[in-house]
Amino acid sequence: MRPASARFPWLLALASAAGCPSSNGKPKSAGAGEDADRVVLFATTEVKGQLEPCGCNSDPMGDISRIVKLVGDARASGPSVVVVDAGSLLYPHDMTGEVSAEDQQHLLRGELLARVYQRDLEASVGLGPFDLGKGPVAPPRQAANLAAGGPVALAEPRVLQAGKVKVGLFGVVAPSAVKGASDPAAAAGAAVARLRKEGAQVVVALAHMQKKDARDLARKTTGIDFMIVGQNAPGEPARVSDVADQVGATWLVQPANRGQVVSKIEIAVRGGGGGPFADAVGPARVPLLEGKLADAKAELAKFEKDPAADKNFVREKRAEAAALEKDLAALRGSPLRVPDKGSWFTLEQVRIRRKLACDSGTQAAKKALDKTIGQANLEEAKKKGPPAKPPNGTAGYAGMEECSFCHKEAVEFWKKTVHQKAWETLVEAGKELDYDCVKCHVTGWEQPGGANLAFNESLRDIQCEVCHGPGSLHVAADGKEKKSSLVRATPEDVCIRCHNKEHSDTFDYKAYLRDVTGKGHGEKFRATLGDGPVGHELRAAALEKAGREVGAGCEK
């Protein structure tokens, strides 16, 4: 069996960083290293046009007003701040093709993001495929391996004076991501040489590529101190590493997509020089490791109680928990491990959760934009008219009122479920004219005889026909049609159109079915599901774990 450090390299990196000794053999404590010049680097990537998260998840993450506040507070209270983004800032998908009515709201949100990053965050921004559309890309992009003269305004590699530290910045993009991009290694080598010649003490690369390609780039290019990896694959917050990945003298850091996790790197330069930089761990690692240890112990307890569990596997889990406990014991006494000589850094992967405060100006801009988008969407939808009627012989949507004439008990049951409140929650959030939201809060979205953004009054909420199919033929035949088009048991693929990881993180098919079936509505079917958790219990537990605290100046 491999030791835990072999299977989880971050454990080895952490143990190594935690053991940086001072001259007397003891690690230095917090407060050491005041002789260094400091700069704080905030990094995002693949924001993909998200101004704020969907509020349906138990732990919504990623909000531009919280990011602006985070950076603003850092600028007001500490060392000089540099903000970077590694690309695919503007849109949720490729916008180079035909732009739909739904895409118009993404274009407007992209414009606001561009302004915020250029004006408020004063960021240097790389280039990704989800930045490209029909018009010019703003702000100018760091993409050293792209030729000038195309639709993208390019920014030259630059040296920023951040307090007493000169920070060199450049970007490259994978040729597979953006058409016309040349070899990243050749462009990176030339950019590093230029930046060092101009006096850069710290060189930061914005590499819009997958991590395996970023590692290869780091091996080929000497002189890069920090590389922000731009393409998240898979890139979800649960998979974001809280430890930088070292390749030679280069440290690779990867934020999460959609602004959910912002990388905060505090860089300390000693003696007027630059790298190589040592990872000094940092106090933020303690609560993160405490969380990992709690999860490891919970998992271990589960397998220890299982007589069928593999003994070697259980032994392995014990070793992982023991390694975490050892690291925590070392860190709690003195979390910041500053080396005697040379420059160093700490990394904190900041989760942009609801408890963080919001910037009031950005909040106001988002709210004004929501109104502009909603009005434009409504006017366009009215011009388009209601969805087409279903062809002769095929079913359309009849609406809940028709169902209630023959299925009174089922409708009364439905009125007690969260499906009945779907439209109400949308209106409360001011999102009833937002294409990203409304489709999951009405019945028969954009289907023949169904609802659209402007015509939906009788089809609001998640009514019977979302799960059982359009019922107009059933109604016309007074329930006596020879072959019904309705579906009794709703397949899971119908549910996951909306109950997916971005909008319904606690979804479990059986548990959620227990919530929407019972006396008057599938009572016999409910019995086949047996005992077990119900959907609202899963969500309540997740909300409790995430915390309900909302940051200062935030609406949610």
Backbone torsions as a table, in degrees:
resi	resn	phi	psi	omega
1	MET	NA	131.6	178.9
2	ARG	-71.7	144.7	175.9
3	PRO	-65.8	159.9	-177.6
4	ALA	-57.3	-36.3	-177.4
5	SER	-66.9	-25.8	179.0
6	ALA	-77.1	-33.5	-178.4
7	ARG	-85.8	-26.9	179.4
8	PHE	-125.6	88.0	-174.6
9	PRO	-56.6	-27.4	-178.6
10	TRP	-64.3	-26.2	177.1
11	LEU	-64.7	-42.8	-180.0
12	LEU	-66.2	-42.4	179.2
13	ALA	-62.8	-39.8	-179.6
14	LEU	-66.4	-45.6	-179.6
15	ALA	-62.5	-38.4	179.4
16	SER	-65.4	-46.2	-178.9
17	ALA	-66.3	-36.8	-178.0
18	ALA	-69.6	-17.0	-176.4
19	GLY	-102.4	14.7	178.3
20	CYS	-61.4	111.9	-174.0
21	PRO	-86.7	157.2	169.6
22	SER	-90.0	-176.0	-175.5
23	SER	-64.1	-24.3	179.2
24	ASN	-96.4	13.0	176.3
25	GLY	87.9	-2.3	179.8
26	LYS	-108.5	142.1	178.6
27	PRO	-65.9	144.5	179.4
28	LYS	-73.8	150.8	-174.9
29	SER	-97.2	171.1	174.8
30	ALA	-56.9	139.6	-176.0
31	GLY	104.4	-16.6	175.3
32	ALA	-78.7	160.2	175.3
33	GLY	84.8	20.9	178.9
34	GLU	-68.6	-9.9	179.8
35	ASP	-77.0	-3.8	-175.8
36	ALA	-93.1	149.7	171.6
37	ASP	-87.4	132.7	-171.3
38	ARG	-110.0	149.9	168.5
39	VAL	-148.0	142.5	178.7
40	VAL	-109.1	128.6	179.9
41	LEU	-110.5	121.5	172.9
42	PHE	-103.6	134.1	-177.0
43	ALA	-133.0	136.6	171.8
44	THR	-126.2	169.6	171.9
45	THR	-161.5	153.7	178.2
46	GLU	46.9	49.8	174.8
47	VAL	-63.3	-30.0	171.7
48	LYS	55.0	39.8	173.9
49	GLY	77.6	6.0	-177.3
50	GLN	-82.5	117.2	174.6
51	LEU	-88.2	-31.2	178.6
52	GLU	-156.5	157.6	-177.2
53	PRO	-81.6	163.3	170.1
54	CYS	-64.3	130.4	-177.5
55	GLY	-80.7	3.2	-177.1
56	CYS	-78.0	-27.9	-179.9
57	ASN	-69.4	156.7	179.7
58	SER	-71.0	-28.3	-178.4
59	ASP	-132.3	71.1	-176.5
60	PRO	-64.8	131.5	-176.7
61	MET	-128.5	145.3	176.5
62	GLY	98.1	107.1	-179.2
63	ASP	-154.6	122.5	-174.0
64	ILE	-64.7	-32.3	179.8
65	SER	-68.6	-31.6	176.4
66	ARG	-73.0	-36.1	177.4
67	ILE	-66.2	-43.2	178.3
68	VAL	-61.1	-41.8	179.1
69	LYS	-66.2	-42.0	179.0
70	LEU	-58.3	-47.6	-179.3
71	VAL	-69.0	-42.3	-179.6
72	GLY	-61.2	-42.2	178.0
73	ASP	-64.2	-38.7	178.6
74	ALA	-65.0	-40.0	179.1
75	ARG	-66.1	-34.3	-176.1
76	ALA	-77.9	-22.7	-169.6
77	SER	-120.3	-8.3	-172.8
78	GLY	-140.2	-151.7	-179.9
79	PRO	-65.0	173.8	176.7
80	SER	-61.1	147.9	-174.1
81	VAL	-119.1	137.9	173.2
82	VAL	-123.3	134.1	-179.7
83	VAL	-117.0	134.3	178.6
84	VAL	-135.1	157.1	172.7
85	ASP	-137.1	136.8	-173.2
86	ALA	-93.6	12.0	170.7
87	GLY	115.2	168.9	-172.7
88	SER	56.1	48.8	-178.7
89	LEU	-78.5	-37.5	-157.7
90	LEU	-88.5	-42.0	-167.4
91	TYR	-128.5	156.5	-179.0
92	PRO	-79.9	-12.2	179.7
93	HIS	-158.5	-179.5	179.7
94	ASP	-63.0	125.2	-177.4
95	MET	-115.0	17.6	-177.6
96	THR	-82.9	-14.7	179.4
97	GLY	-90.0	-151.1	179.4
98	GLU	-66.3	131.3	-178.4
99	VAL	-95.4	118.6	-178.4
100	SER	-83.1	172.4	175.5
101	ALA	-60.7	-37.5	178.3
102	GLU	-64.5	-33.8	-178.6
103	ASP	-70.5	-20.0	-178.9
104	GLN	-59.2	-37.1	179.3
105	GLN	-69.3	-30.4	177.0
106	HIS	-69.3	-35.2	176.9
107	LEU	-63.8	-42.6	179.8
108	LEU	-67.0	-39.4	177.7
109	ARG	-67.6	-36.2	176.6
110	GLY	-62.0	-37.8	177.7
111	GLU	-62.9	-42.5	179.2
112	LEU	-65.5	-43.2	178.2
113	LEU	-59.7	-43.5	179.6
114	ALA	-59.6	-43.1	179.4
115	ARG	-64.9	-43.9	-178.6
116	VAL	-63.0	-45.4	-178.8
117	TYR	-67.3	-35.1	-178.3
118	GLN	-81.3	-42.8	-172.8
119	ARG	-91.2	-50.3	-173.4
120	ASP	-85.0	-43.9	-178.4
121	LEU	-88.6	-17.9	-178.8
122	GLU	51.5	48.1	-171.7
123	ALA	-90.8	151.2	166.0
124	SER	-95.0	129.1	-168.7
125	VAL	-123.3	132.4	174.5
126	GLY	-83.2	-171.1	-174.9
127	LEU	-125.4	135.4	173.7
128	GLY	-135.0	170.4	-176.1
129	PRO	-64.6	-25.1	-179.2
130	PHE	-90.2	23.5	170.5
131	ASP	-106.2	-9.1	-170.5
132	LEU	-96.6	135.2	177.8
133	GLY	-145.1	-152.2	-178.3
134	LYS	-78.6	-28.8	-175.6
135	GLY	-108.1	-171.3	179.7
136	PRO	-67.2	151.8	-179.7
137	VAL	-95.5	129.1	176.2
138	ALA	-127.4	152.9	-8.8
139	PRO	-71.6	174.5	177.0
140	PRO	-54.3	144.0	-170.2
141	ARG	-110.6	146.2	172.3
142	GLN	-84.5	104.0	179.5
143	ALA	-150.0	81.4	-171.5
144	ALA	-67.2	-19.3	-179.8
145	ASN	-101.6	23.3	175.3
146	LEU	-118.7	136.1	-177.9
147	ALA	-75.3	144.7	177.2
148	ALA	-69.3	159.5	175.9
149	GLY	101.1	-3.8	178.3
150	GLY	-89.8	-164.6	-178.4
151	PRO	-73.7	-6.8	-177.2
152	VAL	-106.0	122.4	173.4
153	ALA	-73.9	124.2	-174.7
154	LEU	-100.2	145.2	174.0
155	ALA	-105.3	138.6	179.0
156	GLU	-71.2	149.1	169.3
157	PRO	-50.1	137.6	-170.7
158	ARG	-136.8	154.8	174.1
159	VAL	-109.8	121.1	178.5
160	LEU	-100.2	136.7	173.9
161	GLN	-90.0	99.9	-179.3
162	ALA	-103.5	93.0	-172.8
163	GLY	65.3	-123.3	178.7
164	LYS	-93.4	1.2	-174.3
165	VAL	-108.3	132.5	174.4
166	LYS	-95.0	115.7	-177.0
167	VAL	-107.2	120.7	177.2
168	GLY	-92.9	134.4	-176.9
169	LEU	-128.6	136.5	170.4
170	PHE	-152.6	166.1	178.8
171	GLY	-135.2	153.1	171.6
172	VAL	-139.1	156.4	-179.3
173	VAL	-130.8	143.5	179.4
174	ALA	-63.0	134.9	177.6
175	PRO	-56.9	-28.8	178.8
176	SER	-72.2	-17.3	-176.5
177	ALA	-91.7	-39.5	-177.4
178	VAL	-132.0	124.9	-178.9
179	LYS	-61.5	134.7	177.0
180	GLY	96.1	-7.2	179.1
181	ALA	-73.5	136.5	-179.5
182	SER	-94.5	-170.6	-178.1
183	ASP	-57.7	118.1	-178.3
184	PRO	-63.9	-35.3	-175.7
185	ALA	-64.7	-42.9	-179.8
186	ALA	-63.5	-44.8	179.8
187	ALA	-66.8	-38.1	-180.0
188	ALA	-65.6	-42.4	178.9
189	GLY	-60.0	-43.4	180.0
190	ALA	-67.4	-39.8	-179.6
191	ALA	-66.0	-42.3	179.4
192	VAL	-62.2	-44.5	179.8
193	ALA	-60.9	-41.6	179.7
194	ARG	-64.7	-45.8	-177.1
195	LEU	-66.5	-40.2	177.7
196	ARG	-65.3	-38.2	178.7
197	LYS	-63.6	-32.3	179.6
198	GLU	-84.3	4.8	172.6
199	GLY	97.2	13.8	-179.7
200	ALA	-63.1	127.2	175.3
201	GLN	-89.7	-27.7	177.9
202	VAL	-129.1	129.6	178.2
203	VAL	-113.6	125.3	-179.0
204	VAL	-116.8	127.3	178.1
205	ALA	-107.4	135.1	172.4
206	LEU	-100.2	104.8	-172.2
207	ALA	-111.0	97.5	179.6
208	HIS	-82.0	88.2	-178.7
209	MET	-164.0	169.9	177.5
210	GLN	-74.1	161.6	-171.3
211	LYS	-62.5	-37.1	179.4
212	LYS	-62.6	-37.3	178.0
213	ASP	-74.3	-33.5	176.9
214	ALA	-66.1	-39.2	176.7
215	ARG	-61.3	-43.0	179.6
216	ASP	-63.2	-40.7	177.9
217	LEU	-63.2	-41.1	179.5
218	ALA	-64.6	-36.0	178.1
219	ARG	-67.7	-33.6	-175.9
220	LYS	-84.8	-19.8	-171.5
221	THR	-121.0	113.9	176.2
222	THR	-86.5	152.2	174.8
223	GLY	99.3	-2.6	175.4
224	ILE	-89.8	123.9	179.4
225	ASP	-86.0	-46.2	-178.6
226	PHE	-133.2	132.8	178.9
227	MET	-120.8	120.9	176.3
228	ILE	-90.1	114.8	-175.7
229	VAL	-82.7	124.4	-167.8
230	GLY	-91.8	-28.4	-176.4
231	GLN	-100.4	117.0	179.1
232	ASN	-84.9	118.4	177.4
233	ALA	-141.6	99.8	1.0
234	PRO	-80.6	-22.5	169.1
235	GLY	76.5	15.1	176.7
236	GLU	-82.0	155.6	-175.9
237	PRO	-54.3	-34.8	-178.7
238	ALA	-64.8	-20.4	-176.8
239	ARG	-104.5	2.7	178.8
240	VAL	-72.5	129.6	-179.7
241	SER	-82.1	132.1	177.5
242	ASP	-86.8	4.6	178.3
243	VAL	-123.6	134.2	177.4
244	ALA	-67.1	146.6	-179.0
245	ASP	-97.4	120.5	-174.5
246	GLN	-95.4	130.0	172.4
247	VAL	-129.0	104.6	-173.3
248	GLY	63.0	-124.8	178.3
249	ALA	-97.3	6.3	-178.0
250	THR	-100.2	135.9	176.7
251	TRP	-106.4	122.9	179.6
252	LEU	-96.3	130.8	-179.7
253	VAL	-129.9	136.1	-179.1
254	GLN	-128.4	114.2	173.2
255	PRO	-72.8	175.4	174.3
256	ALA	-95.1	160.3	-178.7
257	ASN	-73.9	167.5	177.4
258	ARG	56.0	26.8	176.2
259	GLY	69.3	18.3	-176.2
260	GLN	-74.8	-35.1	177.6
261	VAL	-133.4	122.1	178.1
262	VAL	-103.3	130.4	178.3
263	SER	-83.4	125.8	177.7
264	LYS	-114.9	113.1	-178.5
265	ILE	-113.9	115.1	174.8
266	GLU	-93.4	118.5	-173.8
267	ILE	-108.5	130.9	179.9
268	ALA	-120.0	118.7	-177.8
269	VAL	-106.7	127.5	-178.4
270	ARG	-107.6	146.5	169.3
271	GLY	64.8	20.4	179.5
272	GLY	75.1	-0.2	-180.0
273	GLY	-93.0	-153.9	179.5
274	GLY	-137.0	-126.0	-177.9
275	GLY	-77.9	-178.8	3.2
276	PRO	-72.9	153.2	-176.9
277	PHE	-104.1	138.5	175.9
278	ALA	-99.8	143.4	176.5
279	ASP	-79.4	112.2	-178.2
280	ALA	-91.6	12.0	175.1
281	VAL	70.9	-75.4	177.9
282	GLY	98.1	146.5	-176.3
283	PRO	-64.7	-23.6	-179.6
284	ALA	-64.4	-19.0	-178.6
285	ARG	-69.3	-24.7	-175.3
286	VAL	-61.5	-56.7	-179.9
287	PRO	-62.7	-31.5	178.0
288	LEU	-64.6	-44.6	178.5
289	LEU	-68.3	-34.0	176.6
290	GLU	-61.1	-40.2	177.2
291	GLY	-65.2	-43.2	178.3
292	LYS	-62.8	-40.1	-179.7
293	LEU	-66.2	-41.9	178.5
294	ALA	-60.8	-42.9	178.3
295	ASP	-64.7	-41.4	-179.1
296	ALA	-64.3	-41.1	179.6
297	LYS	-67.1	-39.9	178.6
298	ALA	-63.2	-43.0	178.8
299	GLU	-65.4	-41.3	179.2
300	LEU	-62.2	-44.1	-180.0
301	ALA	-60.0	-38.0	-179.9
302	LYS	-64.0	-43.5	-178.1
303	PHE	-77.1	-29.4	178.1
304	GLU	-65.9	-28.2	178.9
305	LYS	-83.5	-11.3	-176.6
306	ASP	-92.8	109.9	-178.3
307	PRO	-64.4	-19.8	-179.1
308	ALA	-88.5	-4.5	-177.6
309	ALA	-67.5	141.4	178.6
310	ASP	-65.4	128.4	-175.6
311	LYS	-63.6	-38.8	178.2
312	ASN	-63.6	-38.9	179.3
313	PHE	-64.1	-43.7	178.9
314	VAL	-63.3	-41.0	178.5
315	ARG	-62.2	-39.3	178.2
316	GLU	-62.8	-43.8	179.1
317	LYS	-64.1	-37.3	176.9
318	ARG	-63.1	-40.7	179.8
319	ALA	-64.1	-39.3	178.3
320	GLU	-63.0	-46.1	179.4
321	ALA	-62.9	-39.9	179.8
322	ALA	-64.9	-39.6	179.3
323	ALA	-64.8	-39.9	177.8
324	LEU	-65.3	-41.9	178.8
325	GLU	-62.3	-39.5	179.2
326	LYS	-64.3	-45.2	179.7
327	ASP	-64.1	-40.8	179.3
328	LEU	-64.7	-40.6	179.3
329	ALA	-59.6	-40.1	179.1
330	ALA	-69.6	-38.9	-175.1
331	LEU	-76.1	-34.8	-175.8
332	ARG	-62.4	-34.0	-179.6
333	GLY	-72.5	-34.6	-175.7
334	SER	-158.5	82.4	-169.8
335	PRO	-67.5	-29.0	-178.5
336	LEU	-95.2	118.3	-175.6
337	ARG	-109.8	89.6	-176.5
338	VAL	-90.8	126.6	178.2
339	PRO	-69.5	156.7	179.2
340	ASP	-61.4	-39.2	-175.6
341	LYS	-128.9	156.2	174.0
342	GLY	86.6	171.3	-177.6
343	SER	-87.9	162.0	-174.9
344	TRP	-153.8	174.2	179.5
345	PHE	-152.8	163.2	168.7
346	THR	-128.4	149.3	178.9
347	LEU	-119.3	130.7	170.9
348	GLU	-127.2	123.3	175.9
349	GLN	-91.1	102.0	-172.2
350	VAL	-84.5	116.0	176.0
351	ARG	-77.5	121.3	-176.6
352	ILE	-87.6	80.8	-177.1
353	ARG	-100.1	172.5	-174.7
354	ARG	-63.8	-22.1	-177.5
355	LYS	-74.6	-14.3	177.4
356	LEU	-74.7	148.4	-179.3
357	ALA	-72.6	160.9	-178.5
358	CYS	-115.1	150.9	173.2
359	ASP	-83.6	124.4	-173.5
360	SER	-65.0	-39.0	180.0
361	GLY	-63.6	-42.5	179.3
362	THR	-68.9	-37.1	176.4
363	GLN	-59.5	-45.2	-179.0
364	ALA	-64.5	-40.0	179.5
365	ALA	-64.8	-40.1	177.5
366	LYS	-63.2	-43.4	-178.0
367	LYS	-65.2	-42.4	177.8
368	ALA	-63.8	-39.7	179.5
369	LEU	-66.3	-38.7	177.8
370	ASP	-57.2	-42.0	179.3
371	LYS	-65.9	-43.7	178.9
372	THR	-61.1	-46.6	-179.6
373	ILE	-63.5	-45.8	-178.6
374	GLY	-59.6	-43.9	-179.7
375	GLN	-66.0	-42.4	179.2
376	ALA	-64.9	-42.5	178.4
377	ASN	-61.6	-43.2	-178.4
378	LEU	-64.6	-45.3	-179.8
379	GLU	-62.1	-42.4	-179.8
380	GLU	-66.5	-40.9	-179.8
381	ALA	-67.0	-35.8	177.3
382	LYS	-64.7	-40.3	177.9
383	LYS	-62.6	-37.4	-178.6
384	LYS	-69.2	-31.7	-179.9
385	GLY	84.9	177.2	-179.1
386	PRO	-69.2	161.4	176.0
387	PRO	-56.9	150.5	-179.0
388	ALA	-61.5	151.3	176.0
389	LYS	-69.6	149.2	179.3
390	PRO	-66.7	147.4	177.0
391	PRO	-59.4	155.8	179.1
392	ASN	-54.7	133.4	177.9
393	GLY	88.8	-3.3	177.4
394	THR	-116.2	155.5	-172.8
395	ALA	-84.7	144.1	169.7
396	GLY	-116.8	-166.5	-174.9
397	TYR	-100.8	127.4	-175.3
398	ALA	-95.2	-30.3	-179.5
399	GLY	97.0	157.3	-173.6
400	MET	-61.7	-34.7	-178.1
401	GLU	-59.0	-40.9	177.7
402	GLU	-64.6	-38.5	179.9
403	CYS	-63.8	-36.2	-173.3
404	SER	-66.2	-22.8	-178.9
405	PHE	-63.9	-36.0	-177.3
406	CYS	-112.2	-16.8	-174.6
407	HIS	-125.1	54.3	-174.7
408	LYS	-60.8	-44.3	-178.2
409	GLU	-63.6	-40.7	-179.8
410	ALA	-65.1	-41.0	179.9
411	VAL	-67.9	-38.1	176.8
412	GLU	-63.1	-38.5	175.9
413	PHE	-63.8	-45.1	-179.1
414	TRP	-57.8	-35.8	-178.0
415	LYS	-63.5	-17.2	179.5
416	LYS	-94.9	0.4	-177.9
417	THR	-99.1	165.3	178.3
418	VAL	-69.8	-21.1	177.8
419	HIS	-59.8	-32.0	-178.6
420	GLN	-71.3	-18.2	-177.4
421	LYS	-103.2	9.6	-172.8
422	ALA	-59.3	-45.0	-178.5
423	TRP	-70.7	-38.5	-179.9
424	GLU	-59.6	-43.8	179.9
425	THR	-65.7	-32.3	178.6
426	LEU	-67.6	-44.6	179.7
427	VAL	-64.8	-41.6	179.1
428	GLU	-58.6	-34.0	-179.7
429	ALA	-87.3	-5.2	-178.7
430	GLY	69.5	31.9	-175.2
431	LYS	-118.3	17.4	-176.2
432	GLU	-71.5	-8.0	176.8
433	LEU	-117.6	21.7	-179.0
434	ASP	-105.6	120.4	-177.8
435	TYR	-60.9	-29.7	-179.7
436	ASP	-68.4	-19.6	-173.2
437	CYS	-112.3	-44.7	-166.9
438	VAL	-63.8	-29.5	-175.9
439	LYS	-60.1	-26.5	-179.5
440	CYS	-98.4	10.4	-178.1
441	HIS	-125.6	11.0	176.4
442	VAL	-133.3	174.9	-177.0
443	THR	-107.4	133.3	177.2
444	GLY	69.5	42.0	-175.9
445	TRP	-56.9	118.9	176.1
446	GLU	55.4	25.7	176.6
447	GLN	-100.9	157.4	177.6
448	PRO	-54.5	124.4	-179.1
449	GLY	75.6	8.5	-177.1
450	GLY	-101.5	-151.7	-175.1
451	ALA	-105.9	152.6	165.4
452	ASN	-133.3	-168.8	-172.3
453	LEU	-65.9	-33.8	-176.0
454	ALA	-98.4	-24.0	-175.5
455	PHE	-123.3	96.2	-173.6
456	ASN	-154.2	7.9	-168.4
457	GLU	-55.6	-42.5	-177.5
458	SER	-87.1	-3.5	-175.6
459	LEU	-121.2	24.2	177.2
460	ARG	-77.2	153.5	-176.5
461	ASP	80.0	171.4	178.0
462	ILE	-90.4	91.0	-174.9
463	GLN	-86.3	179.9	-176.7
464	CYS	-52.1	-39.9	-170.5
465	GLU	-75.0	-14.4	173.4
466	VAL	-63.3	-43.7	-176.4
467	CYS	-88.2	-33.9	-172.0
468	HIS	-105.3	-4.2	178.0
469	GLY	94.4	163.0	-178.7
470	PRO	-61.9	139.4	-170.4
471	GLY	-119.4	16.2	-175.1
472	SER	-62.7	-37.4	178.7
473	LEU	-68.3	-37.9	177.7
474	HIS	-62.9	-41.6	179.2
475	VAL	-67.4	-44.0	-178.1
476	ALA	-62.3	-33.5	-179.5
477	ALA	-89.6	6.4	-178.9
478	ASP	56.4	34.1	177.4
479	GLY	77.6	10.7	-174.7
480	LYS	-114.8	21.3	179.0
481	GLU	-66.1	148.7	-176.7
482	LYS	-64.9	-40.9	-179.9
483	LYS	-132.9	112.7	-175.4
484	SER	-78.3	144.3	175.5
485	SER	-88.2	-5.0	-176.9
486	LEU	-80.2	154.9	179.4
487	VAL	-112.9	128.3	-179.7
488	ARG	-79.0	-54.4	-178.1
489	ALA	-95.5	116.8	-176.6
490	THR	-74.0	121.0	177.5
491	PRO	-70.5	153.9	-175.3
492	GLU	-62.2	-30.8	-177.3
493	ASP	-66.4	-20.0	173.4
494	VAL	-70.8	-41.4	-177.8
495	CYS	-67.3	-42.5	-171.8
496	ILE	-76.3	-0.9	170.6
497	ARG	-61.1	-33.7	178.0
498	CYS	-116.0	-35.5	179.9
499	HIS	-84.5	66.5	179.3
500	ASN	-112.2	179.0	-171.6
501	LYS	-65.0	-25.8	-179.5
502	GLU	-81.9	-21.1	-173.8
503	HIS	-124.8	-10.8	-175.5
504	SER	-155.2	73.2	-169.0
505	ASP	-69.4	-17.5	-179.6
506	THR	-99.7	9.5	-174.2
507	PHE	-62.2	130.2	171.3
508	ASP	-138.3	123.7	-169.4
509	TYR	-54.6	-53.1	-177.4
510	LYS	-66.7	-43.8	-179.0
511	ALA	-60.9	-42.2	-179.1
512	TYR	-71.5	-32.3	175.4
513	LEU	-64.9	-33.9	177.1
514	ARG	-62.0	-28.6	179.3
515	ASP	-72.9	-30.1	-170.2
516	VAL	-113.2	12.7	174.3
517	THR	-130.8	153.6	-178.4
518	GLY	162.1	-159.9	-177.0
519	LYS	-59.3	121.8	-178.4
520	GLY	95.4	-16.5	-179.6
521	HIS	-147.2	88.8	177.6
522	GLY	71.0	42.4	-176.2
523	GLU	-62.8	-42.4	179.0
524	LYS	-65.8	-40.8	178.3
525	PHE	-63.6	-39.7	178.8
526	ARG	-57.4	-37.3	179.9
527	ALA	-65.1	-33.0	-179.9
528	THR	-69.7	-19.8	179.4
529	LEU	-75.5	-20.0	177.3
530	GLY	70.2	-174.8	178.3
531	ASP	-75.5	157.2	179.5
532	GLY	153.0	176.7	-178.7
533	PRO	-66.2	153.1	173.2
534	VAL	-108.7	164.0	-172.9
535	GLY	-57.7	-43.9	-175.8
536	HIS	-68.1	-26.0	175.4
537	GLU	-69.5	-42.5	178.0
538	LEU	-61.6	-43.4	-178.8
539	ARG	-68.4	-41.5	179.9
540	ALA	-61.2	-41.2	179.0
541	ALA	-65.3	-39.9	179.8
542	ALA	-68.0	-39.2	177.7
543	LEU	-64.3	-38.9	179.2
544	GLU	-65.5	-41.7	179.3
545	LYS	-66.0	-41.9	-177.6
546	ALA	-72.0	-29.6	-176.6
547	GLY	89.4	141.5	-176.9
548	ARG	-100.1	1.5	-178.0
549	GLU	-64.2	134.1	178.6
550	VAL	-113.8	132.5	-175.5
551	GLY	-64.3	159.3	-179.8
552	ALA	-59.9	135.5	177.6
553	GLY	80.1	4.1	-177.6
554	CYS	-103.2	149.8	176.6
555	GLU	-87.3	-25.0	-179.7
556	LYS	-160.1	NA	NA
